[in-house]
Amino acid sequence: MAAGHVAIVPSPGLGHLIPLTELAKRLFVHHNFTVTFFIPNDGTNLTLQKKLLEALPETISSTFLPPINLDDVPPESMMETKIALTLTRSLSAIRDSVKALAESTRLVALVVDVFGLEAFDVANELNLLPYLFFPSTAMGLWLVFELPKLDETTTCEYRDLPEPVRLPGCVPLHGKDFVEILKDRSNVAYKAFLRIGKRYKSAAGIMINSFADVEPGAFKAFKEHRQSHGLPPVYPIGPVIKTGSASGLGENECLSWLDDQPIGSVLFVSFGTGGTLTSEQMNELALGLEMSGVRFLWVTRSPNETSKDAAFFGVQSSTDPLRFLPQGFWERTKEVGLVVTSWAPQVQILSHGSTGGFLTHCGWNSTVESIVHGVPLIAWPLYAEQKMNSVLLAEDLKVAWRVKVNDKGIVEREEIAKYAKGLIEGDEGKLLKKKMIELKEASQVALSQDGSSTKSLAEVAQIWKGHKN
């Protein structure tokens, strides 16, 4: 007998969907729930999302909602605006689909992520438990909870705040490192996020892709302040990362090349699905890697002509990124480096013994994968909440170095060479590695049979199983 049925509505973007599919697997394997995904459709190419969902067990099904129209949204609008609008404009389709599912199965809970809180109205109408899956840090969740107070008590842009903000249980955070959607308080995206964020407290519970040993202070503060702040229960259930074997064009090339490299000698360089650099920055990165002399595996994309928005939604540029590398770079570095221009099996690369470090944009999915595999970091945040993540990694956990930019916003080749060489070959790099191995071991304990994250998810499952609908 199935324990019940759970509906999940992810925000658009592959980075939102991946951890939710892993959560769905755990709900089935460990707690016997069946799961249905309802996928909002912004009209972009959803081939990657379909491929990911088709590979799931048959107890996890998916329905793609009708495409919505965003033609009235100005092209320069923030990516987060488009995500929020996609969900808002999909609400009637979500309502119809979830209602139909509730009529044919014992549906107990509706799970949404960061931007999907308005779907809680559907959960309340149908007597479903409304749960939030927060795919980032406890620090990020605290910022959502504290934002209405910040909005009321300050008038300047947050980057101009004279003092860092002290979120409960967290390392001090400067306004310039806030999540990108908060950088312009007059922007429609900011106002939408403030409105959505106020609904977080209406969740019956919040599952978060982190674990107690990564952010002990923040999780302790959730318990201590729950009554006074009117917070829902928060369940650390991470690390939730992509599992299963790799499958893609770059798999054999990357892993075969790594097999031929010395243990711990390779710097993996990747900025995620949405990470693009300017031509000038791409040039500096290439020359910095060459100057360092360290072995590297670089997943590169064409410079900003494919916006991060397009890449985030799974649309890749057709332009060959190799055209933008410095002249002669490939010839000069072919003995020590591999440049991949399509897709790379990131989890398999991070788990490979030859990988000694990761130059990353600090997306939380990539960060959690690094922790699970004990790979120290060079933190190069680009957008979304990545600057916040880099503060946690560099200043609190001390498992990363954060890159410094010059007055033109460029990370210079000499700096890149210094970081790369230091992480792979230097004594300070060994210290980062040691701390990251400690986190890796803590993550294994959290996910063990009696671990804190395992118990957290079991607690949620028990509440769902007992829900009378």
C-alpha positions in Angstrom: 0.0 0.0 0.0 1.3 3.4 -0.9 1.6 5.8 2.0 -0.2 8.5 0.1 0.3 10.8 -2.9 2.3 14.0 -3.0 2.1 16.7 -5.7 5.2 18.8 -6.4 5.2 22.1 -8.3 8.8 23.2 -9.1 9.8 26.7 -10.2 11.0 26.9 -13.9 14.7 26.0 -14.4 16.7 22.8 -14.3 18.5 23.9 -11.1 15.1 23.9 -9.3 13.9 20.6 -10.7 17.0 18.5 -10.0 16.9 18.5 -6.2 13.1 18.1 -6.2 13.4 14.9 -8.3 15.9 13.6 -5.8 13.5 14.4 -3.0 10.8 12.6 -4.8 13.0 9.5 -5.1 13.6 9.6 -1.3 9.9 9.9 -0.6 9.3 6.8 -2.7 12.2 4.7 -1.6 12.2 5.4 2.1 8.6 6.3 2.8 6.5 4.7 0.0 4.9 7.8 -1.3 3.8 8.1 -4.9 4.6 11.5 -6.5 3.3 13.6 -9.3 5.2 16.6 -10.7 3.2 19.5 -12.3 5.7 21.4 -14.5 5.0 25.1 -15.3 5.7 25.8 -18.9 7.2 29.2 -19.9 7.3 28.2 -23.6 11.1 27.5 -23.6 12.6 24.2 -24.7 11.9 21.7 -22.0 13.9 18.8 -23.5 16.3 18.5 -20.6 13.5 18.6 -18.0 11.6 15.9 -19.9 14.7 13.7 -20.1 15.3 14.1 -16.3 11.7 13.2 -15.5 11.5 10.2 -17.8 14.4 8.6 -16.0 12.6 8.5 -12.7 10.9 5.4 -11.2 7.3 4.8 -12.5 5.8 5.7 -9.2 7.0 9.3 -9.9 4.9 10.7 -12.8 4.9 14.2 -14.4 2.4 16.5 -16.2 3.6 19.5 -18.2 1.2 22.3 -17.8 0.0 24.4 -20.8 2.5 27.0 -21.9 1.9 30.5 -20.6 2.5 33.7 -22.5 5.3 36.1 -21.4 5.2 38.3 -24.5 4.2 41.3 -22.4 7.3 41.0 -20.2 10.1 43.4 -21.2 13.2 41.4 -22.4 15.4 43.2 -19.9 13.3 42.0 -17.0 15.1 39.9 -14.3 15.0 36.2 -14.7 13.3 35.9 -11.3 10.4 38.1 -12.6 9.8 35.7 -15.4 9.9 32.7 -13.0 7.4 34.3 -10.6 5.1 35.3 -13.5 5.3 31.8 -15.0 4.0 30.3 -11.7 1.3 33.0 -11.2 0.0 32.6 -14.7 0.0 28.8 -14.3 -2.2 28.9 -11.1 -5.5 28.0 -12.8 -3.8 25.0 -14.6 -2.2 23.9 -11.3 -5.6 24.1 -9.6 -7.3 22.1 -12.2 -4.6 19.4 -12.4 -4.1 19.1 -8.6 -7.9 18.9 -8.1 -8.2 16.1 -10.7 -5.4 14.2 -9.0 -7.1 14.7 -5.6 -10.3 13.1 -6.9 -8.5 10.0 -8.0 -5.9 9.3 -5.3 -5.2 10.0 -1.6 -3.4 13.2 -2.1 -1.9 14.5 1.2 0.6 17.3 0.5 1.5 19.9 -2.1 5.2 20.8 -2.2 6.4 24.0 -3.9 9.8 25.7 -4.0 11.1 29.3 -3.7 8.6 31.1 -6.1 5.6 28.8 -5.8 3.9 30.0 -2.6 0.8 31.3 -4.3 -0.1 27.6 -5.1 -0.7 27.3 -1.3 -4.2 28.6 -2.0 -4.8 25.4 -4.0 -3.5 23.3 -1.1 -5.8 25.1 1.3 -8.9 24.7 -0.9 -8.3 21.0 -1.2 -7.3 20.4 2.4 -3.7 19.4 1.5 -0.7 20.1 3.6 1.2 23.1 2.1 5.0 22.4 2.3 7.9 24.4 1.0 11.2 22.9 -0.3 13.9 25.6 0.1 16.7 24.6 -2.3 19.3 26.8 -0.8 20.9 27.7 2.6 19.4 28.2 6.1 21.0 31.7 5.9 19.0 32.4 2.7 15.8 31.3 4.4 16.6 33.6 7.3 17.0 36.5 4.9 13.5 35.8 3.5 12.0 35.8 7.0 13.9 39.0 8.0 13.2 40.9 4.7 9.9 42.5 5.6 11.5 44.0 8.7 14.5 45.2 6.7 12.1 46.7 4.1 10.2 48.6 6.7 13.2 49.9 8.7 15.6 50.9 5.9 15.2 53.3 2.9 18.5 52.9 1.1 19.5 50.2 -1.3 20.8 47.2 0.7 24.2 47.5 -0.9 24.6 50.9 0.7 23.9 49.8 4.3 26.8 51.0 6.4 26.9 47.9 8.6 26.4 44.2 7.8 23.1 42.6 8.6 23.1 40.0 11.4 20.7 37.3 10.6 19.9 34.9 13.5 22.7 32.3 14.0 24.5 33.4 10.7 27.8 35.0 9.8 27.4 38.8 9.3 26.2 39.5 5.7 26.9 42.7 3.8 24.0 44.1 1.7 26.1 44.0 -1.4 26.1 40.2 -1.0 22.3 39.8 -0.8 20.5 37.6 -3.3 20.5 39.4 -6.7 16.7 39.9 -6.8 17.0 42.3 -3.8 19.6 44.7 -5.5 17.0 47.2 -6.8 14.2 47.9 -4.4 12.1 49.8 -7.0 12.2 46.7 -9.3 9.0 44.7 -9.8 11.0 41.5 -9.1 11.9 42.9 -5.6 8.3 43.7 -4.8 7.2 40.3 -6.0 9.8 38.5 -3.9 8.8 40.5 -0.8 5.2 39.5 -1.4 6.0 35.8 -1.9 8.4 35.8 1.0 5.7 37.0 3.4 3.8 33.8 2.6 6.6 31.5 3.7 5.3 31.6 7.2 2.0 30.1 6.0 3.8 26.8 5.1 2.9 23.8 7.3 6.6 23.0 7.2 9.8 24.0 5.3 12.2 21.3 4.1 15.7 22.7 3.4 18.6 21.4 1.3 21.1 21.8 4.1 22.1 19.9 7.2 22.8 20.6 10.8 26.6 20.6 10.7 26.8 23.1 7.8 24.8 25.8 9.5 24.4 24.8 13.2 23.7 28.4 14.4 21.0 29.1 11.8 19.1 25.9 12.5 19.4 26.4 16.3 18.0 29.9 15.8 14.9 28.5 13.9 14.1 26.5 17.0 14.7 29.3 19.4 12.8 32.0 17.5 10.0 29.8 16.2 7.4 31.1 18.6 8.5 34.7 18.8 8.8 35.0 15.0 5.7 32.9 14.1 7.8 30.5 12.0 6.7 27.1 10.6 8.9 24.1 11.6 12.1 23.9 9.5 13.4 20.5 8.5 17.0 20.1 7.4 16.9 17.2 5.0 20.1 17.7 2.9 22.3 17.1 1.3 19.9 16.4 -1.6 22.0 15.9 -4.7 21.7 14.3 -8.1 22.3 10.6 -8.0 22.5 7.9 -10.6 25.0 7.3 -13.4 26.0 10.0 -15.9 24.8 10.0 -19.4 25.8 12.5 -22.0 28.2 13.5 -24.7 31.0 14.6 -22.4 30.9 11.7 -20.0 33.4 9.3 -21.6 35.8 12.1 -22.7 35.9 13.7 -19.2 36.1 10.6 -17.1 38.7 8.9 -19.4 40.8 12.0 -19.3 40.6 12.2 -15.5 41.6 8.5 -15.3 45.0 9.5 -16.8 45.7 12.3 -14.3 47.5 12.1 -10.9 45.3 11.9 -7.8 44.1 15.3 -6.6 45.9 17.2 -9.4 42.9 18.6 -11.4 41.1 21.9 -10.9 37.5 21.5 -12.2 36.1 24.8 -13.6 32.4 25.2 -14.2 29.9 28.0 -13.8 26.7 25.8 -13.9 23.9 25.8 -16.4 23.3 29.5 -16.3 26.9 30.8 -15.8 28.3 32.9 -18.6 31.3 35.3 -18.6 32.2 38.3 -20.8 34.7 37.8 -23.6 37.3 39.8 -21.6 36.7 37.7 -18.5 36.8 34.4 -20.4 40.2 35.5 -21.8 41.6 36.3 -18.4 40.4 33.0 -17.0 42.0 31.0 -19.8 45.3 32.9 -19.4 45.1 32.5 -15.6 44.7 28.8 -15.9 47.6 28.6 -18.3 49.8 30.8 -16.0 49.0 28.6 -13.0 50.5 25.5 -14.6 47.9 23.3 -12.9 45.9 20.6 -14.6 42.3 21.7 -15.3 39.0 20.4 -16.7 37.1 23.5 -17.9 33.4 23.3 -18.9 33.1 26.5 -20.9 30.2 28.3 -22.6 30.1 31.1 -25.2 30.4 34.6 -23.6 27.3 36.5 -22.6 25.6 36.4 -26.0 23.6 33.5 -24.5 22.2 35.2 -21.4 22.2 33.4 -18.1 18.4 33.4 -18.4 18.4 31.3 -21.5 21.0 28.9 -20.1 19.2 28.7 -16.8 16.0 27.5 -18.6 18.0 24.9 -20.5 18.6 26.8 -23.8 22.2 26.5 -25.0 24.1 28.7 -27.4 24.8 27.3 -30.8 28.1 29.3 -31.0 31.3 27.4 -30.5 32.9 28.7 -27.2 36.4 27.6 -28.4 36.3 30.6 -30.8 36.6 32.9 -27.8 39.7 31.4 -26.2 43.0 33.2 -26.6 44.9 32.4 -29.7 47.1 29.3 -29.3 45.7 28.6 -25.8 44.5 25.1 -26.7 47.8 24.1 -28.2 49.8 25.4 -25.3 47.7 23.7 -22.6 46.7 20.5 -24.3 49.1 18.4 -22.1 47.6 19.6 -18.9 44.0 20.8 -19.7 40.7 19.6 -21.1 38.1 22.1 -22.4 34.6 20.7 -22.7 32.0 22.8 -24.6 28.8 20.8 -24.3 27.9 18.9 -21.1 30.0 17.3 -18.4 29.0 14.8 -15.7 29.6 17.1 -12.7 28.8 14.6 -9.9 31.1 12.0 -11.5 33.9 14.6 -12.0 33.6 15.8 -8.3 33.7 12.2 -7.1 36.8 11.3 -9.2 40.0 10.8 -7.3 42.0 13.1 -9.7 39.8 16.1 -8.9 41.5 18.2 -6.3 39.5 21.5 -6.4 36.5 23.2 -8.0 36.3 26.7 -9.3 32.6 27.3 -9.0 29.8 29.9 -9.3 28.5 28.7 -5.9 25.1 27.6 -7.0 23.8 25.7 -4.1 23.3 22.4 -6.0 27.0 22.5 -7.1 28.1 23.5 -3.6 26.3 20.6 -1.9 27.7 18.2 -4.5 31.2 19.5 -3.6 30.6 19.0 0.1 29.3 15.4 -0.4 32.5 14.6 -2.3 34.9 16.6 -0.2 36.2 19.0 -2.9 37.5 22.4 -1.7 36.4 25.5 -3.7 37.4 28.7 -5.4 34.2 30.8 -5.0 33.3 32.9 -8.1 29.7 34.0 -7.6 27.8 35.4 -10.6 24.1 35.9 -9.8 21.0 34.7 -7.8 22.0 33.8 -4.2 25.6 32.9 -5.1 27.3 35.8 -3.3 25.5 34.8 -0.1 26.6 31.2 -0.6 30.2 32.4 -1.1 30.1 34.3 2.2 29.0 31.1 4.0 31.7 29.0 2.3 34.6 31.4 2.6 34.0 33.3 5.8 32.1 30.9 8.0 32.9 27.3 6.9 36.4 28.3 5.5 36.2 25.7 2.7 36.6 28.2 -0.1 38.5 31.3 -1.3 36.4 34.0 -2.8 37.8 35.7 -5.9 38.6 39.4 -5.9 37.5 41.6 -8.8 39.2 44.7 -10.0 37.5 48.1 -10.4 36.1 47.0 -13.8 34.6 43.9 -12.2 37.1 41.5 -13.7 39.0 38.8 -12.0 42.6 39.2 -13.3 44.7 36.3 -14.7 47.4 36.7 -12.0 44.7 36.3 -9.2 43.2 33.3 -11.0 46.7 31.7 -11.3 47.4 32.3 -7.6 44.0 30.7 -6.5 44.4 27.7 -8.8 48.0 26.9 -7.8 47.3 27.6 -4.1 44.3 25.3 -4.0 45.8 22.4 -5.9 49.5 22.6 -4.7 49.7 25.0 -1.7 49.6 24.3 2.1 46.6 26.7 2.5 44.8 24.6 -0.1 45.4 21.5 2.1 43.7 23.3 5.0 40.6 24.0 2.9 40.7 20.3 1.8 40.9 19.2 5.4 37.9 21.3 6.5 35.9 20.1 3.4 36.6 16.4 4.2 35.2 17.1 7.7 32.0 18.4 6.2 31.9 15.5 3.8 32.0 13.1 6.8 29.3 15.1 8.6 27.1 14.9 5.5 27.4 11.1 5.5 26.4 11.0 9.2 23.4 13.3 8.5 22.2 10.9 5.8 22.9 7.7 7.7 20.0 5.6 9.0 19.9 7.5 12.4 21.2 10.8 11.0 19.7 14.2 11.6 18.5 14.7 8.0 17.1 11.2 7.7 15.1 11.7 10.9 13.9 15.1 9.6 12.5 13.7 6.4 11.0 10.8 8.4 9.2 13.3 10.6 7.7 15.1 7.6 6.6 11.7 6.1 5.0 10.7 9.4 2.9 14.0 9.5 1.9 13.4 5.8 0.9 9.8 6.5 -1.3 10.9 9.4 -3.1 13.6 7.4 -6.8 13.0 7.1 -8.1 14.2 3.7 
